[in-house]
Amino acid sequence: MFTGIVEEVGEVTAVEQLTDAARLTVRGPLVTSDAGHGDSIAVSGVCLTVVTVSGGEFTVDVVNETLQRSSLAKVAVGDAVNLERATPAGGRLGGHIMQGHVDGTGVFLSRDEQGVTTFALPTGLGRYVVEKGSIAVDGVSLTVAAITEESFSVALIPTTLEVTTLGRRTAGDLVNLEVDVVAKYVEKLAVPHLAGRAHNDHVSGDGTKEQA
């Protein structure tokens, strides 16, 4: 589990294309200080498993499913990435509950002088995003300030712009999005009951269906 509090901005130092996968090497002295084989590190919001650690760098394998759903398919040597180690049991929940399972990519649209930043939403994710709710953008836990059918906005403070990659984003850049997992569970549990209720609402007392 992660909380969306970025620990450091790392740098991609190598990209190796594998069969239906890619192997990335990332420089991150802080997150590698206590990391080992099999540990989880979020790279721009994507939970990845450490393969090796050496000299302040770590390698991870990115499978095809992850490449299709995230911006890591386009990552290149020299790119900056947000890094966060998995939250230990009993650790501080500084942001919100995150799995590091990216739901899709959005597009950076604009940022005004006050730091209000707008991103385009991919089709199908809007129903999980609510005003004042939480969303992760490139692994950063943020609060939704406003939402439309096709986009959402967040207010970024100067610190967030300085210590994460979000301050470097320009119009057209892809960003990884993870919606609140609680919303997805609520939807899955509620839909069958709501469907049953809708059916019952159209059945009369004698068991015959009424016209909607």
C-alpha atoms as an extended CHARMM CRD file, in Angstrom:
* protein
*
       212  EXT
         1         1  MET       CA              0.0000000000        0.0000000000        0.0000000000  PROA      1               0.0000000000
         2         2  PHE       CA              1.0510000000        3.5850000000       -0.6650000000  PROA      2               0.0000000000
         3         3  THR       CA             -0.2670000000        6.9450000000        0.5100000000  PROA      3               0.0000000000
         4         4  GLY       CA              0.7500000000        9.2660000000       -2.3220000000  PROA      4               0.0000000000
         5         5  ILE       CA              3.3970000000       11.2020000000       -0.4040000000  PROA      5               0.0000000000
         6         6  VAL       CA              6.3340000000       11.2970000000       -2.8180000000  PROA      6               0.0000000000
         7         7  GLU       CA              9.6660000000       10.6810000000       -1.0830000000  PROA      7               0.0000000000
         8         8  GLU       CA             11.9840000000       11.7770000000       -3.8640000000  PROA      8               0.0000000000
         9         9  VAL       CA             12.1450000000       12.4470000000       -7.5750000000  PROA      9               0.0000000000
        10        10  GLY       CA             14.2590000000        9.7790000000       -9.2440000000  PROA      10              0.0000000000
        11        11  GLU       CA             15.7780000000        9.5390000000      -12.7080000000  PROA      11              0.0000000000
        12        12  VAL       CA             15.4440000000        6.7590000000      -15.2540000000  PROA      12              0.0000000000
        13        13  THR       CA             18.9950000000        5.6900000000      -16.1580000000  PROA      13              0.0000000000
        14        14  ALA       CA             18.2890000000        2.7210000000      -18.4380000000  PROA      14              0.0000000000
        15        15  VAL       CA             15.4050000000        1.2110000000      -20.4010000000  PROA      15              0.0000000000
        16        16  GLU       CA             15.6640000000       -2.3340000000      -21.7470000000  PROA      16              0.0000000000
        17        17  GLN       CA             12.9400000000       -3.6970000000      -24.0200000000  PROA      17              0.0000000000
        18        18  LEU       CA             12.0190000000       -7.3070000000      -23.2540000000  PROA      18              0.0000000000
        19        19  THR       CA              9.4530000000       -9.6590000000      -24.7840000000  PROA      19              0.0000000000
        20        20  ASP       CA              6.0760000000       -8.1160000000      -23.8450000000  PROA      20              0.0000000000
        21        21  ALA       CA              7.7810000000       -6.1980000000      -21.0300000000  PROA      21              0.0000000000
        22        22  ALA       CA             10.4500000000       -3.6400000000      -20.2200000000  PROA      22              0.0000000000
        23        23  ARG       CA             13.1610000000       -3.4320000000      -17.5780000000  PROA      23              0.0000000000
        24        24  LEU       CA             13.8120000000       -0.0190000000      -16.0610000000  PROA      24              0.0000000000
        25        25  THR       CA             16.7450000000        1.1360000000      -14.0020000000  PROA      25              0.0000000000
        26        26  VAL       CA             15.9880000000        4.1030000000      -11.7660000000  PROA      26              0.0000000000
        27        27  ARG       CA             18.2830000000        6.2160000000       -9.6130000000  PROA      27              0.0000000000
        28        28  GLY       CA             16.7640000000        6.8530000000       -6.1880000000  PROA      28              0.0000000000
        29        29  PRO       CA             19.2490000000        7.0620000000       -3.2780000000  PROA      29              0.0000000000
        30        30  LEU       CA             16.5790000000        7.5470000000       -0.6220000000  PROA      30              0.0000000000
        31        31  VAL       CA             14.1570000000        4.7890000000       -1.6150000000  PROA      31              0.0000000000
        32        32  THR       CA             17.0140000000        2.3350000000       -2.1540000000  PROA      32              0.0000000000
        33        33  SER       CA             18.5690000000        3.0380000000        1.2540000000  PROA      33              0.0000000000
        34        34  ASP       CA             16.6640000000        0.1150000000        2.7890000000  PROA      34              0.0000000000
        35        35  ALA       CA             15.2930000000       -1.6180000000       -0.3110000000  PROA      35              0.0000000000
        36        36  GLY       CA             15.9890000000       -5.1550000000       -1.4190000000  PROA      36              0.0000000000
        37        37  HSD       CA             14.9060000000       -7.7710000000       -3.9170000000  PROA      37              0.0000000000
        38        38  GLY       CA             11.1240000000       -8.2160000000       -3.8600000000  PROA      38              0.0000000000
        39        39  ASP       CA             10.2880000000       -4.8910000000       -2.2080000000  PROA      39              0.0000000000
        40        40  SER       CA              7.6460000000       -2.6000000000       -3.6990000000  PROA      40              0.0000000000
        41        41  ILE       CA              8.3750000000        0.9110000000       -4.9230000000  PROA      41              0.0000000000
        42        42  ALA       CA              5.8570000000        3.1500000000       -6.6740000000  PROA      42              0.0000000000
        43        43  VAL       CA              7.3190000000        4.7210000000       -9.8090000000  PROA      43              0.0000000000
        44        44  SER       CA              5.1340000000        7.6620000000      -10.8560000000  PROA      44              0.0000000000
        45        45  GLY       CA              2.2300000000        5.9090000000       -9.1670000000  PROA      45              0.0000000000
        46        46  VAL       CA              2.8790000000        2.4150000000      -10.5310000000  PROA      46              0.0000000000
        47        47  CYS       CA              3.6190000000       -0.2750000000       -7.9440000000  PROA      47              0.0000000000
        48        48  LEU       CA              6.6610000000       -2.2140000000       -9.1690000000  PROA      48              0.0000000000
        49        49  THR       CA              8.7290000000       -5.0090000000       -7.6460000000  PROA      49              0.0000000000
        50        50  VAL       CA             12.4280000000       -4.4330000000       -7.1110000000  PROA      50              0.0000000000
        51        51  VAL       CA             14.6180000000       -6.9200000000       -8.9880000000  PROA      51              0.0000000000
        52        52  THR       CA             18.0590000000       -5.6120000000       -8.0230000000  PROA      52              0.0000000000
        53        53  VAL       CA             19.5390000000       -2.7530000000       -5.9810000000  PROA      53              0.0000000000
        54        54  SER       CA             23.0260000000       -1.3530000000       -6.5200000000  PROA      54              0.0000000000
        55        55  GLY       CA             24.7310000000        1.9770000000       -5.9000000000  PROA      55              0.0000000000
        56        56  GLY       CA             21.5890000000        3.9850000000       -5.2530000000  PROA      56              0.0000000000
        57        57  GLU       CA             19.8090000000        2.5080000000       -8.2780000000  PROA      57              0.0000000000
        58        58  PHE       CA             17.1810000000       -0.2040000000       -8.6020000000  PROA      58              0.0000000000
        59        59  THR       CA             15.7850000000       -2.2180000000      -11.4850000000  PROA      59              0.0000000000
        60        60  VAL       CA             12.1620000000       -3.2300000000      -12.0490000000  PROA      60              0.0000000000
        61        61  ASP       CA             10.3430000000       -5.2350000000      -14.6950000000  PROA      61              0.0000000000
        62        62  VAL       CA              7.2310000000       -3.6620000000      -16.2140000000  PROA      62              0.0000000000
        63        63  VAL       CA              4.8370000000       -6.1820000000      -17.7710000000  PROA      63              0.0000000000
        64        64  ASN       CA              2.7490000000       -5.5240000000      -20.8710000000  PROA      64              0.0000000000
        65        65  GLU       CA             -0.4820000000       -4.9290000000      -18.9110000000  PROA      65              0.0000000000
        66        66  THR       CA              1.2140000000       -2.1290000000      -16.9870000000  PROA      66              0.0000000000
        67        67  LEU       CA              2.7600000000       -0.6730000000      -20.1210000000  PROA      67              0.0000000000
        68        68  GLN       CA             -0.6790000000       -0.5310000000      -21.7730000000  PROA      68              0.0000000000
        69        69  ARG       CA             -2.3240000000        1.1860000000      -18.8160000000  PROA      69              0.0000000000
        70        70  SER       CA              0.3500000000        3.6460000000      -17.7670000000  PROA      70              0.0000000000
        71        71  SER       CA              2.7310000000        6.2700000000      -19.0880000000  PROA      71              0.0000000000
        72        72  LEU       CA              5.7130000000        4.0000000000      -18.4300000000  PROA      72              0.0000000000
        73        73  ALA       CA              5.4150000000        2.7120000000      -22.0060000000  PROA      73              0.0000000000
        74        74  LYS       CA              6.8350000000        6.0730000000      -23.1320000000  PROA      74              0.0000000000
        75        75  VAL       CA              9.4570000000        6.5340000000      -20.4100000000  PROA      75              0.0000000000
        76        76  ALA       CA             12.9960000000        7.2890000000      -21.6170000000  PROA      76              0.0000000000
        77        77  VAL       CA             16.4670000000        7.6210000000      -20.1550000000  PROA      77              0.0000000000
        78        78  GLY       CA             16.7580000000       10.9070000000      -18.2920000000  PROA      78              0.0000000000
        79        79  ASP       CA             13.0670000000       11.1570000000      -17.4200000000  PROA      79              0.0000000000
        80        80  ALA       CA             12.1730000000       12.2050000000      -13.8840000000  PROA      80              0.0000000000
        81        81  VAL       CA              9.8060000000        9.9350000000      -11.9250000000  PROA      81              0.0000000000
        82        82  ASN       CA              8.0950000000       10.2040000000       -8.5610000000  PROA      82              0.0000000000
        83        83  LEU       CA              9.2320000000        7.5530000000       -6.0610000000  PROA      83              0.0000000000
        84        84  GLU       CA              7.5790000000        6.2200000000       -2.9180000000  PROA      84              0.0000000000
        85        85  ARG       CA              8.3240000000        3.1230000000       -0.8600000000  PROA      85              0.0000000000
        86        86  ALA       CA              5.4460000000        0.9540000000        0.3130000000  PROA      86              0.0000000000
        87        87  THR       CA              3.9160000000        2.1870000000        3.5820000000  PROA      87              0.0000000000
        88        88  PRO       CA              4.7860000000       -0.0660000000        6.5430000000  PROA      88              0.0000000000
        89        89  ALA       CA              2.0720000000       -1.3260000000        8.8810000000  PROA      89              0.0000000000
        90        90  GLY       CA              1.5140000000        1.3730000000       11.4710000000  PROA      90              0.0000000000
        91        91  GLY       CA              3.0240000000        4.0590000000        9.2390000000  PROA      91              0.0000000000
        92        92  ARG       CA              1.5320000000        7.4980000000        8.7350000000  PROA      92              0.0000000000
        93        93  LEU       CA             -1.3480000000        7.7430000000        6.2590000000  PROA      93              0.0000000000
        94        94  GLY       CA             -0.3000000000       11.1400000000        4.9590000000  PROA      94              0.0000000000
        95        95  GLY       CA             -2.3270000000       11.0470000000        1.7530000000  PROA      95              0.0000000000
        96        96  HSD       CA             -4.9620000000        8.3990000000        1.0170000000  PROA      96              0.0000000000
        97        97  ILE       CA             -5.0620000000        4.6390000000        0.5060000000  PROA      97              0.0000000000
        98        98  MET       CA             -3.4160000000        3.7860000000       -2.8100000000  PROA      98              0.0000000000
        99        99  GLN       CA             -2.5860000000        0.4420000000       -4.3620000000  PROA      99              0.0000000000
       100       100  GLY       CA             -0.2250000000        1.5930000000       -7.0850000000  PROA      100             0.0000000000
       101       101  HSD       CA             -2.5610000000        0.0000000000       -9.6350000000  PROA      101             0.0000000000
       102       102  VAL       CA             -2.9890000000        2.6460000000      -12.3270000000  PROA      102             0.0000000000
       103       103  ASP       CA             -6.5040000000        2.8630000000      -13.7940000000  PROA      103             0.0000000000
       104       104  GLY       CA             -5.4790000000        4.7900000000      -16.8770000000  PROA      104             0.0000000000
       105       105  THR       CA             -3.7130000000        7.8700000000      -18.1680000000  PROA      105             0.0000000000
       106       106  GLY       CA             -4.9350000000       11.4300000000      -18.2150000000  PROA      106             0.0000000000
       107       107  VAL       CA             -3.5780000000       14.4430000000      -20.0820000000  PROA      107             0.0000000000
       108       108  PHE       CA             -2.1700000000       17.6070000000      -18.5440000000  PROA      108             0.0000000000
       109       109  LEU       CA             -4.2770000000       20.4730000000      -19.8830000000  PROA      109             0.0000000000
       110       110  SER       CA             -3.3600000000       23.6460000000      -18.0150000000  PROA      110             0.0000000000
       111       111  ARG       CA             -2.1970000000       25.3130000000      -14.8070000000  PROA      111             0.0000000000
       112       112  ASP       CA             -3.0320000000       28.8380000000      -13.7240000000  PROA      112             0.0000000000
       113       113  GLU       CA             -1.0430000000       31.2970000000      -11.5980000000  PROA      113             0.0000000000
       114       114  GLN       CA             -2.6550000000       29.9860000000       -8.4040000000  PROA      114             0.0000000000
       115       115  GLY       CA             -1.5380000000       26.4240000000       -9.1080000000  PROA      115             0.0000000000
       116       116  VAL       CA             -4.9710000000       25.1590000000      -10.1260000000  PROA      116             0.0000000000
       117       117  THR       CA             -4.1320000000       22.3720000000      -12.5470000000  PROA      117             0.0000000000
       118       118  THR       CA             -6.5430000000       20.6560000000      -14.9220000000  PROA      118             0.0000000000
       119       119  PHE       CA             -6.2680000000       17.1680000000      -16.4060000000  PROA      119             0.0000000000
       120       120  ALA       CA             -8.3930000000       15.3860000000      -19.0000000000  PROA      120             0.0000000000
       121       121  LEU       CA            -10.1390000000       12.2640000000      -17.7110000000  PROA      121             0.0000000000
       122       122  PRO       CA            -10.1790000000        9.0330000000      -19.7140000000  PROA      122             0.0000000000
       123       123  THR       CA            -13.5910000000        7.5930000000      -20.5600000000  PROA      123             0.0000000000
       124       124  GLY       CA            -15.0810000000        5.5550000000      -17.7400000000  PROA      124             0.0000000000
       125       125  LEU       CA            -13.1760000000        7.0090000000      -14.7840000000  PROA      125             0.0000000000
       126       126  GLY       CA            -15.2360000000       10.1200000000      -14.1910000000  PROA      126             0.0000000000
       127       127  ARG       CA            -17.8540000000        8.2700000000      -12.1360000000  PROA      127             0.0000000000
       128       128  TYR       CA            -15.2150000000        7.4880000000       -9.4930000000  PROA      128             0.0000000000
       129       129  VAL       CA            -14.0510000000       11.0900000000       -9.1170000000  PROA      129             0.0000000000
       130       130  VAL       CA            -15.9300000000       13.4630000000       -6.8050000000  PROA      130             0.0000000000
       131       131  GLU       CA            -15.3610000000       17.0190000000       -5.6630000000  PROA      131             0.0000000000
       132       132  LYS       CA            -13.1980000000       17.0740000000       -2.4910000000  PROA      132             0.0000000000
       133       133  GLY       CA            -12.4460000000       13.3800000000       -2.9970000000  PROA      133             0.0000000000
       134       134  SER       CA             -8.9880000000       11.8950000000       -3.4800000000  PROA      134             0.0000000000
       135       135  ILE       CA             -7.1840000000       10.9780000000       -6.6800000000  PROA      135             0.0000000000
       136       136  ALA       CA             -3.5830000000       10.0150000000       -7.4090000000  PROA      136             0.0000000000
       137       137  VAL       CA             -1.7900000000       11.7460000000      -10.2790000000  PROA      137             0.0000000000
       138       138  ASP       CA              1.6200000000       10.2700000000      -11.1070000000  PROA      138             0.0000000000
       139       139  GLY       CA              1.6200000000        8.8070000000       -7.6150000000  PROA      139             0.0000000000
       140       140  VAL       CA              0.8110000000       12.0850000000       -5.8530000000  PROA      140             0.0000000000
       141       141  SER       CA             -2.1970000000       12.0840000000       -3.5240000000  PROA      141             0.0000000000
       142       142  LEU       CA             -4.3690000000       15.0720000000       -4.4320000000  PROA      142             0.0000000000
       143       143  THR       CA             -7.7790000000       16.4900000000       -3.5550000000  PROA      143             0.0000000000
       144       144  VAL       CA            -10.2080000000       17.1410000000       -6.3880000000  PROA      144             0.0000000000
       145       145  ALA       CA            -11.1590000000       20.8280000000       -6.5170000000  PROA      145             0.0000000000
       146       146  ALA       CA            -13.6060000000       20.6360000000       -9.4300000000  PROA      146             0.0000000000
       147       147  ILE       CA            -14.8210000000       18.0900000000      -11.9550000000  PROA      147             0.0000000000
       148       148  THR       CA            -16.6380000000       18.0380000000      -15.2780000000  PROA      148             0.0000000000
       149       149  GLU       CA            -17.6180000000       15.1170000000      -17.4830000000  PROA      149             0.0000000000
       150       150  GLU       CA            -14.2780000000       15.2430000000      -19.2790000000  PROA      150             0.0000000000
       151       151  SER       CA            -11.7730000000       16.7440000000      -16.8340000000  PROA      151             0.0000000000
       152       152  PHE       CA            -10.9070000000       17.4640000000      -13.2220000000  PROA      152             0.0000000000
       153       153  SER       CA             -8.8650000000       20.1280000000      -11.4470000000  PROA      153             0.0000000000
       154       154  VAL       CA             -6.6330000000       20.0900000000       -8.3790000000  PROA      154             0.0000000000
       155       155  ALA       CA             -4.9770000000       22.9290000000       -6.5000000000  PROA      155             0.0000000000
       156       156  LEU       CA             -1.2260000000       22.3170000000       -6.2840000000  PROA      156             0.0000000000
       157       157  ILE       CA              0.7060000000       24.0720000000       -3.5360000000  PROA      157             0.0000000000
       158       158  PRO       CA              4.2360000000       25.3630000000       -4.2760000000  PROA      158             0.0000000000
       159       159  THR       CA              5.8040000000       22.4910000000       -2.3100000000  PROA      159             0.0000000000
       160       160  THR       CA              4.0720000000       19.8640000000       -4.4570000000  PROA      160             0.0000000000
       161       161  LEU       CA              5.1770000000       21.6410000000       -7.6230000000  PROA      161             0.0000000000
       162       162  GLU       CA              8.7510000000       21.7540000000       -6.3070000000  PROA      162             0.0000000000
       163       163  VAL       CA              9.2360000000       18.2420000000       -4.8840000000  PROA      163             0.0000000000
       164       164  THR       CA              7.3170000000       16.1710000000       -7.4720000000  PROA      164             0.0000000000
       165       165  THR       CA              7.3250000000       15.9130000000      -11.2530000000  PROA      165             0.0000000000
       166       166  LEU       CA              3.9820000000       17.7230000000      -11.4720000000  PROA      166             0.0000000000
       167       167  GLY       CA              5.7810000000       21.0610000000      -11.5150000000  PROA      167             0.0000000000
       168       168  ARG       CA              7.5250000000       20.0030000000      -14.7220000000  PROA      168             0.0000000000
       169       169  ARG       CA              4.4230000000       18.9270000000      -16.6380000000  PROA      169             0.0000000000
       170       170  THR       CA              3.3800000000       20.8370000000      -19.7420000000  PROA      170             0.0000000000
       171       171  ALA       CA              0.2640000000       20.7300000000      -21.9130000000  PROA      171             0.0000000000
       172       172  GLY       CA             -0.1900000000       17.3620000000      -23.5930000000  PROA      172             0.0000000000
       173       173  ASP       CA              1.8920000000       15.3260000000      -21.1400000000  PROA      173             0.0000000000
       174       174  LEU       CA              0.4700000000       11.9760000000      -20.0540000000  PROA      174             0.0000000000
       175       175  VAL       CA             -0.0310000000       11.3450000000      -16.3400000000  PROA      175             0.0000000000
       176       176  ASN       CA             -0.9240000000        8.1680000000      -14.4760000000  PROA      176             0.0000000000
       177       177  LEU       CA             -4.2700000000        8.1810000000      -12.6750000000  PROA      177             0.0000000000
       178       178  GLU       CA             -5.4850000000        5.9930000000       -9.8370000000  PROA      178             0.0000000000
       179       179  VAL       CA             -8.9960000000        6.6550000000       -8.5630000000  PROA      179             0.0000000000
       180       180  ASP       CA            -10.1230000000        5.9300000000       -5.0170000000  PROA      180             0.0000000000
       181       181  VAL       CA            -10.3300000000        2.1420000000       -4.6900000000  PROA      181             0.0000000000
       182       182  VAL       CA            -13.1360000000        2.5060000000       -2.1260000000  PROA      182             0.0000000000
       183       183  ALA       CA            -15.3880000000        3.9970000000       -4.8250000000  PROA      183             0.0000000000
       184       184  LYS       CA            -14.8210000000        0.9760000000       -7.0690000000  PROA      184             0.0000000000
       185       185  TYR       CA            -15.6970000000       -1.4750000000       -4.3020000000  PROA      185             0.0000000000
       186       186  VAL       CA            -18.8270000000        0.4690000000       -3.3810000000  PROA      186             0.0000000000
       187       187  GLU       CA            -19.9610000000        0.4370000000       -7.0150000000  PROA      187             0.0000000000
       188       188  LYS       CA            -19.3740000000       -3.3220000000       -7.3850000000  PROA      188             0.0000000000
       189       189  LEU       CA            -21.3030000000       -4.1000000000       -4.1910000000  PROA      189             0.0000000000
       190       190  ALA       CA            -24.1460000000       -1.6660000000       -4.8570000000  PROA      190             0.0000000000
       191       191  VAL       CA            -24.8990000000       -2.2850000000       -8.5470000000  PROA      191             0.0000000000
       192       192  PRO       CA            -26.6040000000       -5.7060000000       -8.1210000000  PROA      192             0.0000000000
       193       193  HSD       CA            -28.8630000000       -4.3260000000       -5.3880000000  PROA      193             0.0000000000
       194       194  LEU       CA            -29.7170000000       -1.2010000000       -7.3630000000  PROA      194             0.0000000000
       195       195  ALA       CA            -30.4960000000       -3.3260000000      -10.4100000000  PROA      195             0.0000000000
       196       196  GLY       CA            -32.8060000000       -5.5110000000       -8.3120000000  PROA      196             0.0000000000
       197       197  ARG       CA            -34.5410000000       -2.4750000000       -6.8640000000  PROA      197             0.0000000000
       198       198  ALA       CA            -35.0990000000       -1.0170000000      -10.3320000000  PROA      198             0.0000000000
       199       199  HSD       CA            -36.6510000000       -4.3320000000      -11.3960000000  PROA      199             0.0000000000
       200       200  ASN       CA            -38.9530000000       -4.3940000000       -8.3660000000  PROA      200             0.0000000000
       201       201  ASP       CA            -40.0230000000       -0.8060000000       -8.9750000000  PROA      201             0.0000000000
       202       202  HSD       CA            -41.5620000000       -1.9490000000      -12.2730000000  PROA      202             0.0000000000
       203       203  VAL       CA            -43.4690000000       -4.9150000000      -10.8500000000  PROA      203             0.0000000000
       204       204  SER       CA            -47.0410000000       -4.3720000000       -9.5660000000  PROA      204             0.0000000000
       205       205  GLY       CA            -48.4840000000       -5.9120000000       -6.4400000000  PROA      205             0.0000000000
       206       206  ASP       CA            -49.9430000000       -8.8880000000       -8.3190000000  PROA      206             0.0000000000
       207       207  GLY       CA            -46.5200000000       -9.7280000000       -9.7700000000  PROA      207             0.0000000000
       208       208  THR       CA            -47.1420000000       -8.3400000000      -13.2360000000  PROA      208             0.0000000000
       209       209  LYS       CA            -44.7650000000       -5.7930000000      -14.7240000000  PROA      209             0.0000000000
       210       210  GLU       CA            -45.8850000000       -2.2190000000      -14.9460000000  PROA      210             0.0000000000
       211       211  GLN       CA            -44.9280000000        0.0770000000      -17.7830000000  PROA      211             0.0000000000
       212       212  ALA       CA            -41.9620000000        2.2860000000      -17.0320000000  PROA      212             0.0000000000
